[in-house]
Amino acid sequence: MHIVSFFEKGASRAREGAAAGTKDGKLALQLAKVVGQPVGSSIYAAVDYDASSVDLNAIEAYMRAFDAEIIGYELGVYGSYSIVKEMFERGVAKKLMQTYAWSRGKKFNPISLYQYQNDTTVNGISIDLNESNGDAGGWRVGVAIQQRAELDRGVANTIIQTWIKPDWDKAEVNKKTASKETIAVLIEQQRYYNWLAIQLRKASGQFEE
């Protein structure tokens, strides 16, 4: 039997955006280490409410910030049809768990897990019923998981050093003479550059920085 890890700090926590994602990602990483979760497995961040379209940008920011903190682990997203579809199409995560709740009868095909019934009693224990495609990022205690590198390290590092780092440095210089509003925009850009570099390192089997 495999364990699949989920993190939730309040049903609608994800709509609080990047700052909440950073804080929760740090805690999720700490807890994963405490329980012995092997690197290369997944940690799913939950969107456990009927999110509206106006929440999507904040949820994306939360997920990207969360992902930036769980170094060595793959981000998964739990939520309704609209949430998993949107996060997949925005390139936030490939590991997805959809709940039937708030999905209004729709099912997103690329999902790894599908929660199709809640509050079922089996042997006196209340459980939820789920389907898995066998590639949900699960893990077992004491079993190492080797994350497959799909991108050449040299290519990843060339992209980081040639394009991402110079743009980050340029934003840092521009902050010195910018207005408050522009500084806020530049900081968000730098956060995105950091996230992008982390994704390239992950894709090439690197978990440093």
Biotite code that builds the C-alpha atoms (Angstrom):
import biotite.structure as struc

atoms = struc.array([
    struc.Atom([0.000, 0.000, 0.000], chain_id="A", res_id=1, res_name="MET", atom_name="CA", element="C"),
    struc.Atom([1.330, 3.434, -0.965], chain_id="A", res_id=2, res_name="HIS", atom_name="CA", element="C"),
    struc.Atom([0.889, 6.720, 0.865], chain_id="A", res_id=3, res_name="ILE", atom_name="CA", element="C"),
    struc.Atom([-0.054, 9.861, -1.038], chain_id="A", res_id=4, res_name="VAL", atom_name="CA", element="C"),
    struc.Atom([0.747, 13.073, 0.845], chain_id="A", res_id=5, res_name="SER", atom_name="CA", element="C"),
    struc.Atom([-1.642, 16.017, 1.070], chain_id="A", res_id=6, res_name="PHE", atom_name="CA", element="C"),
    struc.Atom([-1.239, 19.399, 2.743], chain_id="A", res_id=7, res_name="PHE", atom_name="CA", element="C"),
    struc.Atom([-4.170, 21.542, 3.800], chain_id="A", res_id=8, res_name="GLU", atom_name="CA", element="C"),
    struc.Atom([-4.233, 24.438, 6.226], chain_id="A", res_id=9, res_name="LYS", atom_name="CA", element="C"),
    struc.Atom([-7.821, 25.545, 5.891], chain_id="A", res_id=10, res_name="GLY", atom_name="CA", element="C"),
    struc.Atom([-10.210, 24.756, 3.054], chain_id="A", res_id=11, res_name="ALA", atom_name="CA", element="C"),
    struc.Atom([-9.781, 28.087, 1.264], chain_id="A", res_id=12, res_name="SER", atom_name="CA", element="C"),
    struc.Atom([-6.203, 28.822, 2.341], chain_id="A", res_id=13, res_name="ARG", atom_name="CA", element="C"),
    struc.Atom([-4.921, 28.766, -1.275], chain_id="A", res_id=14, res_name="ALA", atom_name="CA", element="C"),
    struc.Atom([-6.812, 31.930, -2.177], chain_id="A", res_id=15, res_name="ARG", atom_name="CA", element="C"),
    struc.Atom([-4.538, 33.856, 0.196], chain_id="A", res_id=16, res_name="GLU", atom_name="CA", element="C"),
    struc.Atom([-1.842, 33.839, -2.493], chain_id="A", res_id=17, res_name="GLY", atom_name="CA", element="C"),
    struc.Atom([1.933, 33.645, -2.639], chain_id="A", res_id=18, res_name="ALA", atom_name="CA", element="C"),
    struc.Atom([2.781, 34.616, 0.947], chain_id="A", res_id=19, res_name="ALA", atom_name="CA", element="C"),
    struc.Atom([0.577, 31.827, 2.295], chain_id="A", res_id=20, res_name="ALA", atom_name="CA", element="C"),
    struc.Atom([2.020, 29.407, -0.261], chain_id="A", res_id=21, res_name="GLY", atom_name="CA", element="C"),
    struc.Atom([5.566, 30.157, 0.831], chain_id="A", res_id=22, res_name="THR", atom_name="CA", element="C"),
    struc.Atom([4.728, 29.665, 4.494], chain_id="A", res_id=23, res_name="LYS", atom_name="CA", element="C"),
    struc.Atom([2.776, 26.452, 3.879], chain_id="A", res_id=24, res_name="ASP", atom_name="CA", element="C"),
    struc.Atom([5.391, 25.052, 1.509], chain_id="A", res_id=25, res_name="GLY", atom_name="CA", element="C"),
    struc.Atom([8.092, 25.451, 4.159], chain_id="A", res_id=26, res_name="LYS", atom_name="CA", element="C"),
    struc.Atom([5.923, 23.597, 6.674], chain_id="A", res_id=27, res_name="LEU", atom_name="CA", element="C"),
    struc.Atom([5.043, 20.870, 4.162], chain_id="A", res_id=28, res_name="ALA", atom_name="CA", element="C"),
    struc.Atom([8.736, 20.285, 3.442], chain_id="A", res_id=29, res_name="LEU", atom_name="CA", element="C"),
    struc.Atom([9.496, 20.094, 7.151], chain_id="A", res_id=30, res_name="GLN", atom_name="CA", element="C"),
    struc.Atom([6.713, 17.576, 7.755], chain_id="A", res_id=31, res_name="LEU", atom_name="CA", element="C"),
    struc.Atom([7.744, 15.451, 4.758], chain_id="A", res_id=32, res_name="ALA", atom_name="CA", element="C"),
    struc.Atom([11.235, 15.152, 6.220], chain_id="A", res_id=33, res_name="LYS", atom_name="CA", element="C"),
    struc.Atom([9.867, 14.304, 9.675], chain_id="A", res_id=34, res_name="VAL", atom_name="CA", element="C"),
    struc.Atom([7.763, 11.387, 8.402], chain_id="A", res_id=35, res_name="VAL", atom_name="CA", element="C"),
    struc.Atom([10.521, 10.102, 6.119], chain_id="A", res_id=36, res_name="GLY", atom_name="CA", element="C"),
    struc.Atom([8.834, 10.835, 2.804], chain_id="A", res_id=37, res_name="GLN", atom_name="CA", element="C"),
    struc.Atom([11.341, 10.012, 0.047], chain_id="A", res_id=38, res_name="PRO", atom_name="CA", element="C"),
    struc.Atom([12.505, 12.673, -2.392], chain_id="A", res_id=39, res_name="VAL", atom_name="CA", element="C"),
    struc.Atom([10.891, 12.333, -5.808], chain_id="A", res_id=40, res_name="GLY", atom_name="CA", element="C"),
    struc.Atom([7.391, 11.632, -4.475], chain_id="A", res_id=41, res_name="SER", atom_name="CA", element="C"),
    struc.Atom([4.542, 14.155, -4.503], chain_id="A", res_id=42, res_name="SER", atom_name="CA", element="C"),
    struc.Atom([2.962, 16.565, -2.053], chain_id="A", res_id=43, res_name="ILE", atom_name="CA", element="C"),
    struc.Atom([-0.538, 17.681, -3.029], chain_id="A", res_id=44, res_name="TYR", atom_name="CA", element="C"),
    struc.Atom([-1.683, 21.137, -1.942], chain_id="A", res_id=45, res_name="ALA", atom_name="CA", element="C"),
    struc.Atom([-5.435, 21.305, -1.433], chain_id="A", res_id=46, res_name="ALA", atom_name="CA", element="C"),
    struc.Atom([-8.065, 23.697, -2.732], chain_id="A", res_id=47, res_name="VAL", atom_name="CA", element="C"),
    struc.Atom([-10.906, 22.281, -0.670], chain_id="A", res_id=48, res_name="ASP", atom_name="CA", element="C"),
    struc.Atom([-13.797, 24.586, -1.518], chain_id="A", res_id=49, res_name="TYR", atom_name="CA", element="C"),
    struc.Atom([-15.895, 25.708, -4.482], chain_id="A", res_id=50, res_name="ASP", atom_name="CA", element="C"),
    struc.Atom([-13.408, 28.245, -5.837], chain_id="A", res_id=51, res_name="ALA", atom_name="CA", element="C"),
    struc.Atom([-14.627, 30.879, -8.257], chain_id="A", res_id=52, res_name="SER", atom_name="CA", element="C"),
    struc.Atom([-12.813, 32.214, -11.305], chain_id="A", res_id=53, res_name="SER", atom_name="CA", element="C"),
    struc.Atom([-11.819, 35.371, -9.435], chain_id="A", res_id=54, res_name="VAL", atom_name="CA", element="C"),
    struc.Atom([-9.711, 33.221, -7.071], chain_id="A", res_id=55, res_name="ASP", atom_name="CA", element="C"),
    struc.Atom([-7.668, 31.505, -9.793], chain_id="A", res_id=56, res_name="LEU", atom_name="CA", element="C"),
    struc.Atom([-4.766, 33.945, -9.982], chain_id="A", res_id=57, res_name="ASN", atom_name="CA", element="C"),
    struc.Atom([-4.304, 33.905, -6.213], chain_id="A", res_id=58, res_name="ALA", atom_name="CA", element="C"),
    struc.Atom([-4.506, 30.113, -6.185], chain_id="A", res_id=59, res_name="ILE", atom_name="CA", element="C"),
    struc.Atom([-1.885, 29.911, -8.925], chain_id="A", res_id=60, res_name="GLU", atom_name="CA", element="C"),
    struc.Atom([0.389, 32.246, -6.951], chain_id="A", res_id=61, res_name="ALA", atom_name="CA", element="C"),
    struc.Atom([-0.104, 30.091, -3.852], chain_id="A", res_id=62, res_name="TYR", atom_name="CA", element="C"),
    struc.Atom([0.744, 26.897, -5.732], chain_id="A", res_id=63, res_name="MET", atom_name="CA", element="C"),
    struc.Atom([3.851, 28.309, -7.381], chain_id="A", res_id=64, res_name="ARG", atom_name="CA", element="C"),
    struc.Atom([5.141, 29.664, -4.061], chain_id="A", res_id=65, res_name="ALA", atom_name="CA", element="C"),
    struc.Atom([4.330, 26.351, -2.345], chain_id="A", res_id=66, res_name="PHE", atom_name="CA", element="C"),
    struc.Atom([6.141, 24.450, -5.102], chain_id="A", res_id=67, res_name="ASP", atom_name="CA", element="C"),
    struc.Atom([9.219, 26.663, -4.766], chain_id="A", res_id=68, res_name="ALA", atom_name="CA", element="C"),
    struc.Atom([9.598, 25.551, -1.132], chain_id="A", res_id=69, res_name="GLU", atom_name="CA", element="C"),
    struc.Atom([9.117, 21.775, -1.426], chain_id="A", res_id=70, res_name="ILE", atom_name="CA", element="C"),
    struc.Atom([12.549, 21.191, -2.918], chain_id="A", res_id=71, res_name="ILE", atom_name="CA", element="C"),
    struc.Atom([12.988, 17.583, -4.047], chain_id="A", res_id=72, res_name="GLY", atom_name="CA", element="C"),
    struc.Atom([9.262, 16.825, -4.126], chain_id="A", res_id=73, res_name="TYR", atom_name="CA", element="C"),
    struc.Atom([6.783, 17.167, -6.975], chain_id="A", res_id=74, res_name="GLU", atom_name="CA", element="C"),
    struc.Atom([3.818, 19.454, -6.519], chain_id="A", res_id=75, res_name="LEU", atom_name="CA", element="C"),
    struc.Atom([0.355, 17.980, -6.804], chain_id="A", res_id=76, res_name="GLY", atom_name="CA", element="C"),
    struc.Atom([-2.912, 19.917, -6.791], chain_id="A", res_id=77, res_name="VAL", atom_name="CA", element="C"),
    struc.Atom([-6.172, 18.737, -5.216], chain_id="A", res_id=78, res_name="TYR", atom_name="CA", element="C"),
    struc.Atom([-9.455, 20.393, -6.090], chain_id="A", res_id=79, res_name="GLY", atom_name="CA", element="C"),
    struc.Atom([-12.525, 20.518, -8.282], chain_id="A", res_id=80, res_name="SER", atom_name="CA", element="C"),
    struc.Atom([-12.621, 20.035, -12.053], chain_id="A", res_id=81, res_name="TYR", atom_name="CA", element="C"),
    struc.Atom([-12.076, 23.730, -12.726], chain_id="A", res_id=82, res_name="SER", atom_name="CA", element="C"),
    struc.Atom([-9.125, 23.949, -10.326], chain_id="A", res_id=83, res_name="ILE", atom_name="CA", element="C"),
    struc.Atom([-7.162, 20.936, -11.584], chain_id="A", res_id=84, res_name="VAL", atom_name="CA", element="C"),
    struc.Atom([-7.877, 21.838, -15.215], chain_id="A", res_id=85, res_name="LYS", atom_name="CA", element="C"),
    struc.Atom([-6.782, 25.440, -14.747], chain_id="A", res_id=86, res_name="GLU", atom_name="CA", element="C"),
    struc.Atom([-3.615, 24.570, -12.809], chain_id="A", res_id=87, res_name="MET", atom_name="CA", element="C"),
    struc.Atom([-2.678, 21.951, -15.411], chain_id="A", res_id=88, res_name="PHE", atom_name="CA", element="C"),
    struc.Atom([-3.244, 24.304, -18.343], chain_id="A", res_id=89, res_name="GLU", atom_name="CA", element="C"),
    struc.Atom([-1.283, 27.089, -16.626], chain_id="A", res_id=90, res_name="ARG", atom_name="CA", element="C"),
    struc.Atom([1.663, 24.710, -16.238], chain_id="A", res_id=91, res_name="GLY", atom_name="CA", element="C"),
    struc.Atom([1.522, 24.728, -12.442], chain_id="A", res_id=92, res_name="VAL", atom_name="CA", element="C"),
    struc.Atom([1.362, 20.950, -11.883], chain_id="A", res_id=93, res_name="ALA", atom_name="CA", element="C"),
    struc.Atom([1.037, 17.628, -13.687], chain_id="A", res_id=94, res_name="LYS", atom_name="CA", element="C"),
    struc.Atom([0.075, 15.581, -10.647], chain_id="A", res_id=95, res_name="LYS", atom_name="CA", element="C"),
    struc.Atom([-3.640, 16.219, -10.083], chain_id="A", res_id=96, res_name="LEU", atom_name="CA", element="C"),
    struc.Atom([-6.335, 14.879, -7.783], chain_id="A", res_id=97, res_name="MET", atom_name="CA", element="C"),
    struc.Atom([-9.873, 15.846, -8.678], chain_id="A", res_id=98, res_name="GLN", atom_name="CA", element="C"),
    struc.Atom([-12.785, 15.610, -6.305], chain_id="A", res_id=99, res_name="THR", atom_name="CA", element="C"),
    struc.Atom([-16.293, 15.086, -7.665], chain_id="A", res_id=100, res_name="TYR", atom_name="CA", element="C"),
    struc.Atom([-17.391, 17.834, -5.268], chain_id="A", res_id=101, res_name="ALA", atom_name="CA", element="C"),
    struc.Atom([-18.021, 21.151, -7.006], chain_id="A", res_id=102, res_name="TRP", atom_name="CA", element="C"),
    struc.Atom([-17.105, 19.540, -10.358], chain_id="A", res_id=103, res_name="SER", atom_name="CA", element="C"),
    struc.Atom([-20.693, 19.538, -11.595], chain_id="A", res_id=104, res_name="ARG", atom_name="CA", element="C"),
    struc.Atom([-20.426, 16.166, -13.299], chain_id="A", res_id=105, res_name="GLY", atom_name="CA", element="C"),
    struc.Atom([-17.209, 16.912, -15.220], chain_id="A", res_id=106, res_name="LYS", atom_name="CA", element="C"),
    struc.Atom([-14.020, 14.836, -15.027], chain_id="A", res_id=107, res_name="LYS", atom_name="CA", element="C"),
    struc.Atom([-10.613, 16.042, -16.245], chain_id="A", res_id=108, res_name="PHE", atom_name="CA", element="C"),
    struc.Atom([-8.831, 13.270, -18.145], chain_id="A", res_id=109, res_name="ASN", atom_name="CA", element="C"),
    struc.Atom([-5.163, 13.921, -17.174], chain_id="A", res_id=110, res_name="PRO", atom_name="CA", element="C"),
    struc.Atom([-5.814, 13.457, -13.428], chain_id="A", res_id=111, res_name="ILE", atom_name="CA", element="C"),
    struc.Atom([-3.780, 10.992, -11.361], chain_id="A", res_id=112, res_name="SER", atom_name="CA", element="C"),
    struc.Atom([-6.438, 10.513, -8.666], chain_id="A", res_id=113, res_name="LEU", atom_name="CA", element="C"),
    struc.Atom([-10.209, 10.884, -8.640], chain_id="A", res_id=114, res_name="TYR", atom_name="CA", element="C"),
    struc.Atom([-12.241, 11.173, -5.444], chain_id="A", res_id=115, res_name="GLN", atom_name="CA", element="C"),
    struc.Atom([-15.650, 9.866, -6.453], chain_id="A", res_id=116, res_name="TYR", atom_name="CA", element="C"),
    struc.Atom([-17.411, 9.317, -3.127], chain_id="A", res_id=117, res_name="GLN", atom_name="CA", element="C"),
    struc.Atom([-17.162, 10.724, 0.405], chain_id="A", res_id=118, res_name="ASN", atom_name="CA", element="C"),
    struc.Atom([-18.084, 9.420, 3.828], chain_id="A", res_id=119, res_name="ASP", atom_name="CA", element="C"),
    struc.Atom([-18.371, 5.713, 3.074], chain_id="A", res_id=120, res_name="THR", atom_name="CA", element="C"),
    struc.Atom([-18.104, 3.311, 6.025], chain_id="A", res_id=121, res_name="THR", atom_name="CA", element="C"),
    struc.Atom([-15.892, 0.237, 5.634], chain_id="A", res_id=122, res_name="VAL", atom_name="CA", element="C"),
    struc.Atom([-15.323, -2.054, 8.638], chain_id="A", res_id=123, res_name="ASN", atom_name="CA", element="C"),
    struc.Atom([-16.649, 0.675, 10.900], chain_id="A", res_id=124, res_name="GLY", atom_name="CA", element="C"),
    struc.Atom([-14.269, 3.315, 9.551], chain_id="A", res_id=125, res_name="ILE", atom_name="CA", element="C"),
    struc.Atom([-15.411, 6.374, 7.590], chain_id="A", res_id=126, res_name="SER", atom_name="CA", element="C"),
    struc.Atom([-13.393, 6.743, 4.378], chain_id="A", res_id=127, res_name="ILE", atom_name="CA", element="C"),
    struc.Atom([-13.509, 8.428, 0.971], chain_id="A", res_id=128, res_name="ASP", atom_name="CA", element="C"),
    struc.Atom([-13.311, 6.347, -2.204], chain_id="A", res_id=129, res_name="LEU", atom_name="CA", element="C"),
    struc.Atom([-10.739, 7.207, -4.861], chain_id="A", res_id=130, res_name="ASN", atom_name="CA", element="C"),
    struc.Atom([-9.436, 5.925, -8.182], chain_id="A", res_id=131, res_name="GLU", atom_name="CA", element="C"),
    struc.Atom([-5.744, 6.054, -9.124], chain_id="A", res_id=132, res_name="SER", atom_name="CA", element="C"),
    struc.Atom([-4.008, 5.841, -12.484], chain_id="A", res_id=133, res_name="ASN", atom_name="CA", element="C"),
    struc.Atom([-1.007, 4.240, -10.763], chain_id="A", res_id=134, res_name="GLY", atom_name="CA", element="C"),
    struc.Atom([1.179, 7.331, -11.177], chain_id="A", res_id=135, res_name="ASP", atom_name="CA", element="C"),
    struc.Atom([0.055, 9.598, -8.364], chain_id="A", res_id=136, res_name="ALA", atom_name="CA", element="C"),
    struc.Atom([3.457, 10.203, -6.768], chain_id="A", res_id=137, res_name="GLY", atom_name="CA", element="C"),
    struc.Atom([2.797, 7.872, -3.856], chain_id="A", res_id=138, res_name="GLY", atom_name="CA", element="C"),
    struc.Atom([5.468, 6.454, -1.571], chain_id="A", res_id=139, res_name="TRP", atom_name="CA", element="C"),
    struc.Atom([6.266, 3.857, 1.059], chain_id="A", res_id=140, res_name="ARG", atom_name="CA", element="C"),
    struc.Atom([8.403, 4.163, 4.181], chain_id="A", res_id=141, res_name="VAL", atom_name="CA", element="C"),
    struc.Atom([12.004, 3.200, 3.525], chain_id="A", res_id=142, res_name="GLY", atom_name="CA", element="C"),
    struc.Atom([11.577, 2.936, -0.252], chain_id="A", res_id=143, res_name="VAL", atom_name="CA", element="C"),
    struc.Atom([13.614, 5.465, -2.208], chain_id="A", res_id=144, res_name="ALA", atom_name="CA", element="C"),
    struc.Atom([12.071, 7.010, -5.308], chain_id="A", res_id=145, res_name="ILE", atom_name="CA", element="C"),
    struc.Atom([14.352, 8.029, -8.132], chain_id="A", res_id=146, res_name="GLN", atom_name="CA", element="C"),
    struc.Atom([12.986, 11.018, -9.958], chain_id="A", res_id=147, res_name="GLN", atom_name="CA", element="C"),
    struc.Atom([13.676, 10.670, -13.676], chain_id="A", res_id=148, res_name="ARG", atom_name="CA", element="C"),
    struc.Atom([15.589, 13.567, -15.171], chain_id="A", res_id=149, res_name="ALA", atom_name="CA", element="C"),
    struc.Atom([14.006, 14.573, -18.477], chain_id="A", res_id=150, res_name="GLU", atom_name="CA", element="C"),
    struc.Atom([16.105, 17.666, -19.204], chain_id="A", res_id=151, res_name="LEU", atom_name="CA", element="C"),
    struc.Atom([19.871, 17.786, -19.716], chain_id="A", res_id=152, res_name="ASP", atom_name="CA", element="C"),
    struc.Atom([21.578, 19.572, -16.815], chain_id="A", res_id=153, res_name="ARG", atom_name="CA", element="C"),
    struc.Atom([23.768, 21.606, -19.123], chain_id="A", res_id=154, res_name="GLY", atom_name="CA", element="C"),
    struc.Atom([20.773, 22.869, -21.060], chain_id="A", res_id=155, res_name="VAL", atom_name="CA", element="C"),
    struc.Atom([18.926, 23.753, -17.856], chain_id="A", res_id=156, res_name="ALA", atom_name="CA", element="C"),
    struc.Atom([21.888, 25.631, -16.410], chain_id="A", res_id=157, res_name="ASN", atom_name="CA", element="C"),
    struc.Atom([22.529, 27.440, -19.686], chain_id="A", res_id=158, res_name="THR", atom_name="CA", element="C"),
    struc.Atom([18.938, 28.705, -19.716], chain_id="A", res_id=159, res_name="ILE", atom_name="CA", element="C"),
    struc.Atom([19.244, 29.815, -16.103], chain_id="A", res_id=160, res_name="ILE", atom_name="CA", element="C"),
    struc.Atom([22.587, 31.591, -16.518], chain_id="A", res_id=161, res_name="GLN", atom_name="CA", element="C"),
    struc.Atom([21.961, 33.079, -19.979], chain_id="A", res_id=162, res_name="THR", atom_name="CA", element="C"),
    struc.Atom([18.389, 34.324, -19.667], chain_id="A", res_id=163, res_name="TRP", atom_name="CA", element="C"),
    struc.Atom([16.850, 33.937, -16.208], chain_id="A", res_id=164, res_name="ILE", atom_name="CA", element="C"),
    struc.Atom([19.675, 35.209, -13.976], chain_id="A", res_id=165, res_name="LYS", atom_name="CA", element="C"),
    struc.Atom([20.430, 38.329, -16.091], chain_id="A", res_id=166, res_name="PRO", atom_name="CA", element="C"),
    struc.Atom([16.738, 39.271, -16.034], chain_id="A", res_id=167, res_name="ASP", atom_name="CA", element="C"),
    struc.Atom([16.636, 38.747, -12.249], chain_id="A", res_id=168, res_name="TRP", atom_name="CA", element="C"),
    struc.Atom([19.746, 40.921, -11.855], chain_id="A", res_id=169, res_name="ASP", atom_name="CA", element="C"),
    struc.Atom([18.266, 43.607, -14.109], chain_id="A", res_id=170, res_name="LYS", atom_name="CA", element="C"),
    struc.Atom([15.115, 43.709, -11.970], chain_id="A", res_id=171, res_name="ALA", atom_name="CA", element="C"),
    struc.Atom([17.291, 44.066, -8.855], chain_id="A", res_id=172, res_name="GLU", atom_name="CA", element="C"),
    struc.Atom([19.083, 47.065, -10.360], chain_id="A", res_id=173, res_name="VAL", atom_name="CA", element="C"),
    struc.Atom([15.816, 48.676, -11.517], chain_id="A", res_id=174, res_name="ASN", atom_name="CA", element="C"),
    struc.Atom([14.358, 48.450, -7.997], chain_id="A", res_id=175, res_name="LYS", atom_name="CA", element="C"),
    struc.Atom([16.878, 51.023, -6.760], chain_id="A", res_id=176, res_name="LYS", atom_name="CA", element="C"),
    struc.Atom([15.274, 53.894, -8.695], chain_id="A", res_id=177, res_name="THR", atom_name="CA", element="C"),
    struc.Atom([11.710, 52.604, -9.094], chain_id="A", res_id=178, res_name="ALA", atom_name="CA", element="C"),
    struc.Atom([8.477, 53.739, -7.483], chain_id="A", res_id=179, res_name="SER", atom_name="CA", element="C"),
    struc.Atom([6.766, 51.649, -4.803], chain_id="A", res_id=180, res_name="LYS", atom_name="CA", element="C"),
    struc.Atom([4.298, 50.253, -7.297], chain_id="A", res_id=181, res_name="GLU", atom_name="CA", element="C"),
    struc.Atom([7.026, 49.311, -9.773], chain_id="A", res_id=182, res_name="THR", atom_name="CA", element="C"),
    struc.Atom([9.132, 47.723, -7.035], chain_id="A", res_id=183, res_name="ILE", atom_name="CA", element="C"),
    struc.Atom([6.199, 45.466, -6.136], chain_id="A", res_id=184, res_name="ALA", atom_name="CA", element="C"),
    struc.Atom([5.926, 44.392, -9.773], chain_id="A", res_id=185, res_name="VAL", atom_name="CA", element="C"),
    struc.Atom([9.668, 43.748, -10.007], chain_id="A", res_id=186, res_name="LEU", atom_name="CA", element="C"),
    struc.Atom([9.595, 41.637, -6.838], chain_id="A", res_id=187, res_name="ILE", atom_name="CA", element="C"),
    struc.Atom([6.843, 39.476, -8.332], chain_id="A", res_id=188, res_name="GLU", atom_name="CA", element="C"),
    struc.Atom([8.922, 39.091, -11.489], chain_id="A", res_id=189, res_name="GLN", atom_name="CA", element="C"),
    struc.Atom([11.900, 37.953, -9.429], chain_id="A", res_id=190, res_name="GLN", atom_name="CA", element="C"),
    struc.Atom([9.756, 35.440, -7.594], chain_id="A", res_id=191, res_name="ARG", atom_name="CA", element="C"),
    struc.Atom([8.676, 34.051, -10.949], chain_id="A", res_id=192, res_name="TYR", atom_name="CA", element="C"),
    struc.Atom([12.301, 33.866, -12.134], chain_id="A", res_id=193, res_name="TYR", atom_name="CA", element="C"),
    struc.Atom([13.189, 31.961, -8.949], chain_id="A", res_id=194, res_name="ASN", atom_name="CA", element="C"),
    struc.Atom([10.317, 29.545, -9.493], chain_id="A", res_id=195, res_name="TRP", atom_name="CA", element="C"),
    struc.Atom([11.282, 29.043, -13.139], chain_id="A", res_id=196, res_name="LEU", atom_name="CA", element="C"),
    struc.Atom([14.894, 28.263, -12.233], chain_id="A", res_id=197, res_name="ALA", atom_name="CA", element="C"),
    struc.Atom([13.736, 25.770, -9.617], chain_id="A", res_id=198, res_name="ILE", atom_name="CA", element="C"),
    struc.Atom([11.530, 23.996, -12.170], chain_id="A", res_id=199, res_name="GLN", atom_name="CA", element="C"),
    struc.Atom([14.459, 23.718, -14.591], chain_id="A", res_id=200, res_name="LEU", atom_name="CA", element="C"),
    struc.Atom([16.658, 22.279, -11.849], chain_id="A", res_id=201, res_name="ARG", atom_name="CA", element="C"),
    struc.Atom([13.952, 19.784, -10.896], chain_id="A", res_id=202, res_name="LYS", atom_name="CA", element="C"),
    struc.Atom([13.440, 18.740, -14.514], chain_id="A", res_id=203, res_name="ALA", atom_name="CA", element="C"),
    struc.Atom([17.162, 18.093, -14.862], chain_id="A", res_id=204, res_name="SER", atom_name="CA", element="C"),
    struc.Atom([17.513, 16.120, -11.639], chain_id="A", res_id=205, res_name="GLY", atom_name="CA", element="C"),
    struc.Atom([18.931, 18.966, -9.572], chain_id="A", res_id=206, res_name="GLN", atom_name="CA", element="C"),
    struc.Atom([17.413, 19.911, -6.226], chain_id="A", res_id=207, res_name="PHE", atom_name="CA", element="C"),
    struc.Atom([19.902, 22.533, -5.076], chain_id="A", res_id=208, res_name="GLU", atom_name="CA", element="C"),
    struc.Atom([18.996, 26.155, -4.326], chain_id="A", res_id=209, res_name="GLU", atom_name="CA", element="C"),
])
